[in-house]
Amino acid sequence: MKKWRFLLGYASETGQSKSIAQGIVDIASEQHKICADLFELDEVDKQFKLEEESVMVIITSSTGDGEPPSNASKFWRKIRREKKSDLLSHMKYTVLGLGDTNYSNFCNCGRVLDRRFEELGASRFYPSAWADDAVGLDLTIEPWLQGLWPALKETLAKLNTSSESSIDNLSQSIDQINFNQEIKPTVERQLSSCNKLKSDEDSISYSSSLAELTTLTLPPKPTHSLSVKLIESSEESNQVLDGSQYHAAKLTRRECLTHDVAIKPVISMELQLSEEEFLFEAGDAIKLVCANDENEVDLLLKRLECLDKASHRLEISISPDNTKKSTKIPAYIPPMCSLRYALTNCIDIRSSPRKNLLRLFVDCTTDDDEKRRLEELCSREGSEIYIKYILEEHLSILDILNHFPSCKPDVAMLIEFLSSLMPRFYSICSSPLDDARSIKFVYSVFNFAASNGRTYERFGVCTNWLNKIDIGTKVLIQTRISQHFRLPLTLDTPLIMIGPGTGVAPFVGFLDHLYLSSQSISGFDVNNLNTWLFYGCRHREHDFLFQEQLQMYQQINVLKHLFIAASREEGYPFRYVQDQLKINGQELANLICNRNAIIFVCGDIKTMVRDVRETIANILREHTEITNIDEYMKSLETSRRYLLDIWS
């Protein structure tokens, strides 16, 4: 009897969905003897046809304002434009969406696909699920995966036996599995009483709640699909990755906007574009290609005992033992580049390692106590400690290796299983009317001390790189066009702009654009504008960004209302932008309900976004007669009158 199979499609901007999907492939093959054909969703009609698939599992994240990842845009358009209501009537499916509830369109891509599949006639064989990065993706992913396999096997059994004419074949197929049986990769280990990692306090190295367990449920060990060889070379080969999809720019200006005593420096940068066809509007953002810190790369090479091999060239090929049809040589690593170049420019060495990599580390560790702790961290039973001590503290791959000195992974393992180094997004704070070939943006300088499990001091990956490069350095960028975070077409539409810290950046671009429009467009009267800006800083004398520019816009009537919050300034009554929003609640409620105002929110995702939304809801609750505030807030979002540009 032929081996059972199903289609596994993924869409991923940062690599998380892909990593989860690859783990599903391994579990399907090793534990359940099922073939999972893995493809990017955008390979539809090339590698697979929906009309020919009986069972499909989709793993997808969302990006931007609930939009599909870049490798699902074609699939997204195909599904949304399809008119045949019975196109997928033959298909059984389920969806795992990854998202963050700090965003208003939580898991929007997955939810839209889930709903669209149902509209096209497909039926779920297993409930779709939505994993929340705000509380930890694994809290949803692990139980969802646990229940997936019995449902999937039962579905495949029914589909395969329905095409068999023989009762014997039917019985044979049903006998092939026990639907209630779950094959668990377990380990049994009794800790010795002299455990050297034992501590009075729980940490990355020890958890009292897990120390006495003798059985742990581990994820399957990922199988190697690539062959990675280091070839000795007298010179470092630094063949540059193909940048044809990006635009070249040159760094022309770098300026600190904050006072020397400011807690967090903020830097303004200006890039000069070398290509005229680069188009952007006020409200857009740029995607900027960066590099890892050279010192951090050296520390990792030293820990891997490969510092003397940094100039060796990487030869990457598909392993002769590979059985996965979807295996590809990573396109983000240039052919025959040096090991140092790959770790510096191509591979993400800063993000926290996923559990599948920790599972591989178990077999690379010789010390029994360290091995046991790594088993705990990657186990189902250890989900909470994995989130608390690794994800929440943002431990890197180097931190993990430093905590477990007997762990000696091969560098080839990291090349294969670490994700690509992703570009970073920055909101543009200038208008193309000023100079269509010049882009300005700002960023905060982040410093992370060696504490809470972090074994070395570090800075933000991209901001650290931007701080170190010289004026005149070539920078590769790409526009992330915002389809909705834009100025309205009508001048009299009230704008409520809320942007603490560097979140003010796109609003400076908005105001710049309005000012320049008033200078260049006949009939453009600034008196028709109704612009409100709520800005927050720590101290008005230390880190009030764009102060002179904003006050100038206020004087010439481009900015009608400017309200400042200062969270660290003693005696100042408005600590947060929410405080200023509350004081102006009655006027804001009138603008929102009676004047169709558009609310723009830009800034850090951690707490500000939720607090601002709750404040707006409370203002409407207090100053209007709206009975269902939650539904009204949702209507503002769906009608594009409550717009977010936020980051983590």
C-alpha positions, 0 to 999 in steps of 0.5 A: 500500500502506498505511503500516505501524504498531505500537502504542507504549505507555509508562509513566513517573513522571519522564518518561524513558520518555515521552522515549524513546518519543517518540524512537522515534516520530520514528525510526519516521517519519523513517527507516523510514516506519513509523507508531508510535501512541504512548499512555500505557498507562492509555489502554487501552480508550480509545485502543487495545484490546489485542485489536485490536493485532498489534504492540506495543512497551512502554517502562516504568519502575518506581516505589516497591517495583517498582510501576507508574508512576501512568499504568500502574496501570489497565493493570497491573490489567487485565493481571494480572487477565485470565483468558483465556490466549489473549487476546494469542495474535495479538500480537507484542511487546517490552518495554524496562524502565527501573530501577536495580539498587540496588533489589531489584525491578529493572525489576519493572514491565517484567518482570511485564508481559513475563512476563504478555504471554507467559502471555496468549499473546503472543510476543516479536518481539525480546528485551526489555531492562532498562536500569540507571540505576545504570550509565547507561540509554543503555548498554542503550537505544542497542544495544537500539534499534539492533537493534529496527528490523530485527526490527520491520520484518521482523515488520511485513512478515510480518504485512502480507503474510500478509493479501495474496492476491497474490504481486505484493503480497508481493514489493512488500512485501518489496522495500520494505525491506532488513532488514539496512540500518540508516539512520544519521543521520551527520555528517562533520566534520574538526576543524581543528588550531586547535580552541579546545576542545582540552585536555590533560585530557578534560572536558565540552568535550573528549575526546581519544578522539572528537576525531579521528573524522570520522563520528558517529552522531547520534540523530534530530532530534526534530520539533516538535509544539507551537506556543509563543508569548510574548504580551506582558503588563503583569502576570505571569499566575500562574494556579495549576495545578489541585491537586485531586489534592493535599491542602493543608497549612500549614507550622507548624514548622521546626527544625534537628536537627543541631549548627552544626558538622555537615557536612550540616544536617538539618531537621525540618518539621511540616505541619498538614493542612487536610483530615481525609480525608488518611489515612496510616500509619507507614511511608508517605511524602508526595509534596511539590510544590515550585518551582525556585530563583528565582535559578536561573530568572533565570540561565536567563532571562538566558542565553536572553536572555528576562529582559525577557520573563519576565512574557509569557504562554505560549500553547501549542497543537498545531502545524498541522504536527503529525503525531503522534496522541498529541500533547497540550498539557502538562497540567502548565503552566496555560493562559496562565501567565507564562514565569517561572511555568512555569520556576519551578513547572512545568518541570524545569530542573535534571535533566540534558538527554537526548540528544534535546535536545542534538541540537536544540542542535546546530542552535542553535549557530553556533561549529563547535567547540562544534557538533562537541562537542555532536554528540559528546555526543549521538552513539552514539560519545559514550555514555560521555562523556555519562554521565561528564560530564553524567549523573554530574556532574548537569549542568543545562540551564543548565550545558550552555548556559554551556559552549557560549555560541554555542548560542542555543535558542529558549525555546519549545524548552525549554518543549516538550522539558524534562520536568515538575517532579516532586514529591519524596518524604519519609518520614513520621516521625510516627504518625497516633495522635499527630495525624491532621492533622499530618505530620512529616518530615526532610531533609538540606540539600545543597550542590553547588559550582561544580565538575566541570563545574557552572558555578554553586553550587546546592542541592537543588531541593525542600530549598532551596525548603523552607528559603526558604518562610515559616511558614504557607506553603501546601504541596501534598502527596499520600500515597505509600501504602506497601503493604508498608513497614508495621508487622506485625500481630503484636506479637511479630514481630522488627523489624530496622530499618536507617536511617543518616542521615535514613533513620531517619525512618520508624523513628521513626514506627514507634516512635512508633506502637508507643508510642502504641498501648501507651498507647491499646490495651488489652492492648498490652504493650511487653514483647512487642516485639522491636525492633532499630534500627541507626542511623548518623551522622557524629558522635554529638555533631554529628548524632545525629538524634532522640537524646532520642526514641530513648533515651526509647523505649529506656528504656520498652522500646519500642525493645529494642536501639539500635546506633549507627555514627559514620563520622567520629568518631575512635576510635569502633570502628563506622563504618558500620551494617554494622559493628554488624550484623556484631557482632550477626550471630549474634543477627540470623541467629537472628531472621531464620531462626527468628523470621521477623524483618522487615528494614527498610532506609531511606536513600540508594541510592548504596552503603549499600543494596548494602553492607547487603544483602551484610552480611546475606547474609554474616551468614547465610552465617556463622551458618546452614547455608543452602546457597543464600544468594542464593536465600534472600535473594530469598525474603526479598524476595518474602515481604516480609521484606526491605523497602526505602524508598530514594532517590537 
